[in-house]
Amino acid sequence: MSKKNHSSNNAFSIIALVLGLISVVVAALYMIYRFLSDRAYQEKWKDYDDCGLA
C-alpha cells in the first residue's frame, strides 16, 4: 500500500469518526430539548388539568 493511499484512508476515518460523534451529540441535544420542552408544556397546563377545564 502506498503512503498516499494510507494517509487518505486515515483522513477518511477521522472525518467519518467526527461526523459520527457530531451526529450522536446532535441527537442527544435534540432529545434533551424535547424532554425539557415537553416538561415545560405539561407544567404550563397542569393547573388546567387539576381544575377540570382540559
N, C-alpha and C positions, 0 to 999 in steps of 0.2 A: 504494500500500500504506500502510495506516495505521501510525502509530508503535507502537500497542499490539500489532498483529499482528507487526510486525518484532521487537519485543522478546520476544514469546512464542516465535517461531521460533528466536531466538538462544538463549534459555534451554533449549529442547528440544535444540538442537545441542550445547550444553555438557553437558547431562545424558547424552545419548547417547555423547558422547566419553568422559566419565568412566566410564560403565558399561562401555564397550568396553575402556578401559585396565584397569579392575578385573578384567574377565574374562581378559585376557591375563596379568596378574600372577598371578591365582589359578591359571591353567593352568600357568604356568611354575613356580610354587611346588609344585604337585602333581607335576609331572614331576621336579623336584629331589628331593622327598620319596621318590618311588617309586625313583629311581635309588639314593639313599642306603640305603633300606630293602632293596632287592634286593642291594646290595653287602654290607651287614651280614649278610644271610641267607647269602649264598654264603661269606663269610668264616667264619661260625659252623660251617658244615657241611663246610668244606674238609678238615679233618683226617680226618673220617669217609670222605670220598671217597678220600683218599690211602691209607688202610689197608684199603679194600675192604669196609667194612661197609655202605655205602649202595648 
